Amino acid sequence: MASRATKLSPEMAPDVALRLIVANCHVDLSKYRAIVLQSRRPIGIHQTRVAFRQMRAAFSVFRGALNGPVVRSLSAEARWLAGECAPARDLHVFLTETVEGVPPAVSRIAARLAAVHLQRARAALSGARYNAFDRQLAAFAAQPPSGRNTRLVDFGREVLEKRHRKVERRGRGLEKLNAEELHELRIAIKKQRYAATFLQPAFASAAAKPYIETTVRLQGALGALNDRAVAAQMLADIATATRPTEDVAGALKALAKQATGGDKRRRRKLERAWKDFKKAERFWLA
């Protein structure tokens, strides 16, 4: 995605930039959707969700330049489709990244659950609703320029500054923020990360890369804290899928303890990431 975004230029109109980004996302979506439909390789479901997330982020970033029923419809459908893929992705992340040493009995239950989640994702990605979305997406990306004179560099400067300030507001008093407030901060930094990634070609600044790297680290640190909530849901799903003959209550309790541990370490990592973000040069002002 980022490498193809180099087609963007400072003088380009924002609506043209959006259509290029959406077209690139569409290419990625088609590639990884095929993997989901043909195999169980985790990269398929992971990257399919990324493609949907990038599309929605692009529509959000460029809302001030191009909005309307078609954009809102595409964004809503991308959200729904991503949601249908989420259980399969979340379960895989929980089992491979959040916890370690998953007992064989729990792994067997999780495998049954994973098969159900994968079938749900495949149904969504091969149904009439997806096909209509796919056609609408291709038609949107192929539309001609609007003819507006706004330059991407001017549009991008305003968007990035506004979103940066929102992240700063959300992060005030970081050490005292509760789970809901941290979630709001995570959403804000995720939006800024995508905005900076999409718009960096409009600014010939060496500060763009280090700035984006700070957004990645901050989002990751916030995501690590959010993993606890996702872990609780995954454990609940596994417990629900357990058969009467399967006794895994003790194992699930141990995994829950493991998933919720290390809170102080995660908080320290978050505080370091926040300090780095605050010190980062805003490349759109350079």
Secondary structure, 3 states (H helix, E strand, C coil): CCCHHHHCCCCCCHHHHHHHHHHHHHHHHHHHHHHHHHCCCHHHHHHHHHHHHHHHHHHHHCCCCCCCHHHHHHHHHHHHHHHHHHHHHHHHHHHHHHCCCCCHHHHHHHHHHHHHHHHHHHHHHHCHHHHHHHHHHHHHHHCCCCCCCCCHHHHHHHHHHHHHHHHHHHCCCHHHCCHHHHHHHHHHHHHHHHHHHHHHHHCCCCCHHHHHHHHHHHHHHHHHHHHHHHHHHHHHHHHHHCCCCCCCHHHHHHHHHHHHCCHHHHHHHHHHHHHHHHHCCCHHHC
